[in-house]
Amino acid sequence: EDNQEITDEVTSIKNIEEIKSLFPEEWVLIGNPKMDKSELHVLSGVPILHSKDKKEVCYLGKTKTADFETVTIVFTGVKTATRALTGIFKRH
């Protein structure tokens, strides 16, 4: 399996460059993301789960987001027409 739950040493807030460096070319579920003024780009957040498979991150991430007010998914590689930020989702 490609998916990996983030270990304790990386569950702190990371900026987007650190996240891209840690998980290149992967989908990353991010808790409590801090967004830019346009609310289209993630600046930082807590990496929760990562995988090459977006569906896996979405499916397996459902049970791992309870401690976060908001979550989002980002792709850390080069974005194509089919790979873009999907949005922020409220937990409540």
C-alpha positions as CSV (number, residue, x, y, z in Angstrom):
1,E,0.0,0.0,0.0
2,D,1.2,3.5,-0.8
3,N,-0.8,5.3,1.9
4,Q,1.0,6.2,5.1
5,E,-0.4,7.7,8.2
6,I,1.8,10.5,9.4
7,T,3.9,9.6,12.4
8,D,4.0,11.6,15.7
9,E,7.2,13.4,14.8
10,V,5.5,15.2,11.9
11,T,2.1,15.9,13.4
12,S,3.0,19.5,14.2
13,I,2.2,22.4,11.9
14,K,4.3,22.5,8.8
15,N,4.5,25.2,6.1
16,I,3.6,24.1,2.6
17,E,7.2,23.9,1.5
18,E,8.0,21.5,4.3
19,I,5.0,19.4,3.4
20,K,6.0,19.3,-0.3
21,S,9.5,18.3,0.7
22,L,8.4,15.5,3.0
23,F,5.8,14.1,0.7
24,P,6.8,14.8,-3.0
25,E,4.3,14.0,-5.7
26,E,1.6,12.9,-3.2
27,W,-1.8,13.8,-2.0
28,V,-1.7,15.1,1.6
29,L,-4.6,15.5,3.9
30,I,-4.0,18.6,6.0
31,G,-5.7,19.5,9.2
32,N,-6.5,23.1,10.2
33,P,-5.0,24.6,7.1
34,K,-3.9,28.2,7.0
35,M,-4.9,29.7,3.7
36,D,-3.7,32.7,1.8
37,K,-6.0,35.7,1.3
38,S,-7.7,34.2,-1.8
39,E,-8.4,31.1,0.2
40,L,-7.1,29.0,-2.8
41,H,-3.6,28.2,-1.6
42,V,-2.5,26.4,1.6
43,L,0.2,28.2,3.5
44,S,0.6,25.7,6.4
45,G,-1.2,23.0,8.4
46,V,-0.9,19.7,10.1
47,P,-0.2,16.8,7.7
48,I,-2.5,13.9,8.7
49,L,-2.2,11.3,5.9
50,H,-0.4,11.0,2.6
51,S,-0.5,8.8,-0.5
52,K,0.0,8.7,-4.2
53,D,-3.7,7.7,-4.4
54,K,-6.1,10.6,-3.8
55,K,-9.1,8.3,-3.3
56,E,-7.2,6.5,-0.6
57,V,-6.4,9.7,1.3
58,C,-10.1,10.7,1.1
59,Y,-11.4,7.4,2.2
60,L,-8.9,6.6,4.9
61,G,-8.7,10.2,6.1
62,K,-12.4,10.3,7.1
63,T,-11.6,8.6,10.5
64,K,-8.6,10.8,11.2
65,T,-10.0,14.3,11.0
66,A,-12.1,14.5,14.2
67,D,-9.5,16.6,16.1
68,F,-9.4,19.3,13.4
69,E,-11.9,22.1,12.8
70,T,-11.1,22.2,9.1
71,V,-9.3,19.9,6.7
72,T,-8.2,20.0,3.0
73,I,-6.3,17.9,0.5
74,V,-3.4,19.1,-1.6
75,F,-1.3,17.6,-4.2
76,T,2.4,18.3,-3.7
77,G,3.5,17.8,-7.3
78,V,3.0,19.7,-10.4
79,K,-0.7,20.5,-10.8
80,T,-2.5,19.4,-13.9
81,A,-6.0,20.1,-15.0
82,T,-7.2,17.1,-12.9
83,R,-5.1,17.8,-9.8
84,A,-6.0,20.9,-7.9
85,L,-7.0,21.9,-4.4
86,T,-10.4,20.4,-3.7
87,G,-11.5,22.8,-1.0
88,I,-11.9,23.2,2.7
89,F,-14.3,21.1,4.6
90,K,-15.8,22.0,7.9
91,R,-15.9,19.2,10.5
92,H,-19.1,20.4,12.3
